[in-house]
Amino acid sequence: MSQWTGYYIRFKQYLQLERSLSINSIEAYADDLKKLENYSELFNGYQTPDKFSYKQLQQFIEWFAKIGFSAASQARVISGIKTFYKFLILENDIQQNPAELLETPKLTRKIPIFLNVEEIDQLLSLIDRSNNEGERNMSMLETLYSCGLRVSELVNLKITDLHLNSDYVKITGKGNKERLVPIGKIAKKLILNYLTTIRVKYPVKKEFVDILFLNRRGGKLSRVMVFYIIKDLAEKAGIKKTLSPHSFRHSFATHLVEGGADLRAVQEMLGHESITTTEIYTHLDRQFLRDNILSYHPRNKK
């Protein structure tokens, strides 16, 4: 047992019992601590965390940045290290917190790539629906856009998660968190058509009997396959944007916000933990906001 093992055990217990974090979050914090341990082994003679000074932690962050990790990754690790040292203070392992003054790098939030409504319609219109795969793709991409799903949520969507009589689907997102998402009439109609006329023709493998969207061999579709389907359609449509399945999710959120949807409702449908993640969609269409202000402000009315 290494000198660090006891710290891992106690820290994980604290995160689970006192912070009530999910297993995935606890492992993420443990991974942050593992990076500090690796640094200690390389440069500090395997010094235990209670012996680190502020300067040494700064040097650790600088080393972490130099080996190529992004600002977002640096911020993630600094957050984890700060949480760990707060724990050491609570446990009276240390009297002063060396991580207290660590500064998180400023993050520039990239505006995500999205499609306008006409581009969505154009892409979907180019699907060849004369074969089974085309009908499946039409149903699948309409569901992706209609429900604002992550691609992992789409390929793992189960038939038993469909509650079409009530117009919603149950989605299992990050950290196995479940949410209910309304489903539109078009997506609902396409899913029912796919289920009754297309999917029944596939030789479904036993382990995928409850998976909604299948490949031609009766297995689960891969995320890469969904990416290539969208990439192929974008090329046919002459759309030069760098698209991915996530572009449909961005489009879903953007169109809701543009249409006046409550930001909290959009957050709920996307499964975002923080409203700040959802707020980026308020910055996407400056022209839309400009047109609204010019249309409705009393000084601009005739």
GUVO-389684 format. One line per field, with one value per residue (C-alpha): residue number from 1; residue in one letter; y, z, x. Coordinates in steps of 0.5 Angstrom, whole numbers. Each point is the difference from the previous one (the first is absolute). Last residue first. Layout:
<pts>
resi: (NUM	...)
resn: (A	...)
north: (Y	...)
up: (Z	...)
east: (X	...)
</pts>
This chain:
<pts>
resi: (302	301	300	299	298	297	296	295	294	293	292	291	290	289	288	287	286	285	284	283	282	281	280	279	278	277	276	275	274	273	272	271	270	269	268	267	266	265	264	263	262	261	260	259	258	257	256	255	254	253	252	251	250	249	248	247	246	245	244	243	242	241	240	239	238	237	236	235	234	233	232	231	230	229	228	227	226	225	224	223	222	221	220	219	218	217	216	215	214	213	212	211	210	209	208	207	206	205	204	203	202	201	200	199	198	197	196	195	194	193	192	191	190	189	188	187	186	185	184	183	182	181	180	179	178	177	176	175	174	173	172	171	170	169	168	167	166	165	164	163	162	161	160	159	158	157	156	155	154	153	152	151	150	149	148	147	146	145	144	143	142	141	140	139	138	137	136	135	134	133	132	131	130	129	128	127	126	125	124	123	122	121	120	119	118	117	116	115	114	113	112	111	110	109	108	107	106	105	104	103	102	101	100	99	98	97	96	95	94	93	92	91	90	89	88	87	86	85	84	83	82	81	80	79	78	77	76	75	74	73	72	71	70	69	68	67	66	65	64	63	62	61	60	59	58	57	56	55	54	53	52	51	50	49	48	47	46	45	44	43	42	41	40	39	38	37	36	35	34	33	32	31	30	29	28	27	26	25	24	23	22	21	20	19	18	17	16	15	14	13	12	11	10	9	8	7	6	5	4	3	2	1)
resn: (K	K	N	R	P	H	Y	S	L	I	N	D	R	L	F	Q	R	D	L	H	T	Y	I	E	T	T	T	I	S	E	H	G	L	M	E	Q	V	A	R	L	D	A	G	G	E	V	L	H	T	A	F	S	H	R	F	S	H	P	S	L	T	K	K	I	G	A	K	E	A	L	D	K	I	I	Y	F	V	M	V	R	S	L	K	G	G	R	R	N	L	F	L	I	D	V	F	E	K	K	V	P	Y	K	V	R	I	T	T	L	Y	N	L	I	L	K	K	A	I	K	G	I	P	V	L	R	E	K	N	G	K	G	T	I	K	V	Y	D	S	N	L	H	L	D	T	I	K	L	N	V	L	E	S	V	R	L	G	C	S	Y	L	T	E	L	M	S	M	N	R	E	G	E	N	N	S	R	D	I	L	S	L	L	Q	D	I	E	E	V	N	L	F	I	P	I	K	R	T	L	K	P	T	E	L	L	E	A	P	N	Q	Q	I	D	N	E	L	I	L	F	K	Y	F	T	K	I	G	S	I	V	R	A	Q	S	A	A	S	F	G	I	K	A	F	W	E	I	F	Q	Q	L	Q	K	Y	S	F	K	D	P	T	Q	Y	G	N	F	L	E	S	Y	N	E	L	K	K	L	D	D	A	Y	A	E	I	S	N	I	S	L	S	R	E	L	Q	L	Y	Q	K	F	R	I	Y	Y	G	T	W	Q	S	M)
north: (106	-4	1	4	-5	-5	-6	-1	3	-4	-6	1	1	-7	-4	4	-2	-7	-5	4	-2	-7	0	1	-8	-1	6	-4	-5	-8	0	-5	3	0	3	5	2	0	5	4	1	0	6	-3	2	-4	-6	1	0	-6	-4	2	-1	-7	-1	3	-6	-5	3	6	4	5	0	-2	-3	-4	-6	1	2	-7	-4	4	-2	-7	0	2	-5	-5	2	0	-7	-3	-6	-7	-3	-1	6	4	2	6	-2	-4	-5	-7	2	-5	-6	3	2	-3	7	0	2	6	3	-1	1	3	5	2	1	4	4	2	2	4	4	1	3	-4	3	-2	-3	0	-6	1	-6	5	3	-2	-5	3	-2	2	4	1	-3	-6	0	-2	-3	-2	-7	0	2	6	-2	3	6	1	-1	5	6	1	6	-3	2	0	-6	-3	3	-3	-7	-1	3	-5	-6	2	0	-6	-4	2	5	6	3	6	6	3	-1	5	5	0	1	6	3	0	3	-4	0	1	1	7	-1	2	3	-3	5	-5	-2	4	-4	5	-6	-5	0	0	1	-5	-6	-7	3	-4	6	3	-6	0	7	-2	-6	5	5	-6	-2	8	0	-6	2	7	-3	-5	7	3	-5	-6	0	-2	7	2	-6	2	7	-3	-4	6	4	-6	1	7	-1	-5	-7	-4	-3	-3	-5	1	-5	3	6	0	-6	-4	7	1	-7	1	7	-3	-6	6	2	-7	-1	6	-3	-7	4	3	-6	-4	6	5	0	5	-2	-8	-1	6	-1	-8	2	5	-6	-5	4	3	-7	-2	6	-3	-6	-7)
up: (-73	5	1	7	3	-1	-3	-7	1	6	-3	-6	4	4	-6	-3	6	-1	5	6	4	-2	4	6	0	3	5	3	3	0	-7	-2	-7	2	7	-3	-5	5	4	-6	-1	-7	-4	-7	-1	7	-3	-7	3	5	-6	-4	5	1	-8	0	5	-5	-4	-5	-2	-4	-8	-2	-7	1	-2	4	6	-1	0	7	3	-2	2	7	1	-2	5	6	-1	-2	4	-3	-4	-6	-4	5	6	3	6	4	4	-4	0	5	-4	-7	-5	-7	-3	-3	6	0	-6	-1	7	4	-5	-2	8	0	-6	3	7	-3	-4	6	4	6	7	4	7	4	3	3	-2	2	-7	-3	0	-4	1	-6	0	-4	5	-5	-2	6	-3	6	-1	-8	3	-2	0	-7	2	7	-3	-5	5	-1	-2	0	-7	-3	2	-1	-7	-1	2	-4	-6	1	1	-6	-4	3	-3	-7	-4	5	-3	5	-4	3	7	-1	-4	6	5	-4	-1	8	1	1	6	2	7	2	4	7	1	7	5	3	8	5	6	6	4	-2	6	5	7	6	-3	1	5	-4	-2	-3	-3	-4	-2	-3	-4	-2	-3	-3	-4	-2	-2	-4	-4	-1	-3	-5	-2	-2	-4	2	-4	4	2	3	5	2	1	5	3	1	3	5	2	1	5	4	0	6	1	-7	2	-4	-5	-1	-2	-8	-3	6	2	-7	0	7	-3	-6	4	4	-6	-1	7	-2	-6	3	5	-5	-4	7	1	5	7	3	7	-1	-7	-1	7	-1	-6	3	6	-5	-4	6	2	-6	-1	4	-4	2)
east: (-89	3	8	0	-5	5	-4	3	7	1	-3	5	6	-1	-1	6	4	-2	5	1	-6	2	6	-5	-1	7	-1	-7	4	-1	-2	-5	-2	-7	1	4	-5	-5	4	2	-8	-1	-1	1	7	1	-3	3	7	-1	-2	5	6	-3	0	7	2	-1	6	1	5	-3	0	-7	0	-6	3	6	-4	-4	7	2	-7	1	7	-1	-6	5	5	-5	-1	-6	-2	-1	-5	5	-3	1	-5	-3	-5	4	-4	2	7	3	-4	2	-5	-1	-3	-7	-4	5	-3	-8	-3	6	2	-7	-1	7	-2	-7	3	6	-6	-4	5	3	0	7	0	6	4	7	5	6	-1	-7	-5	-6	-7	-5	-6	-6	-5	-2	7	3	7	5	-2	2	7	4	8	1	-3	2	7	-1	-2	-8	-3	-7	-3	7	3	-7	0	7	-3	-6	3	6	-5	-4	7	3	-7	1	-4	1	6	1	1	-6	3	6	-4	-5	5	3	-6	-1	7	6	4	8	1	3	6	1	7	2	4	5	-1	4	3	-1	-3	4	5	-5	3	-1	1	-3	-5	-6	-3	6	2	-7	1	6	-3	-5	5	4	-7	-1	7	-1	-6	3	6	-4	-4	6	3	5	6	6	1	-6	0	8	-3	-6	6	4	-6	-1	8	-1	-6	4	-1	1	-7	0	5	7	2	7	-3	1	-2	-4	-3	-2	-4	-3	-3	-3	-3	-3	-4	-2	-2	-5	-2	-2	-4	-4	-1	-2	-5	1	-4	5	0	0	3	5	2	1	4	4	1	2	5	3	2	3	5	5	0	-3)
</pts>
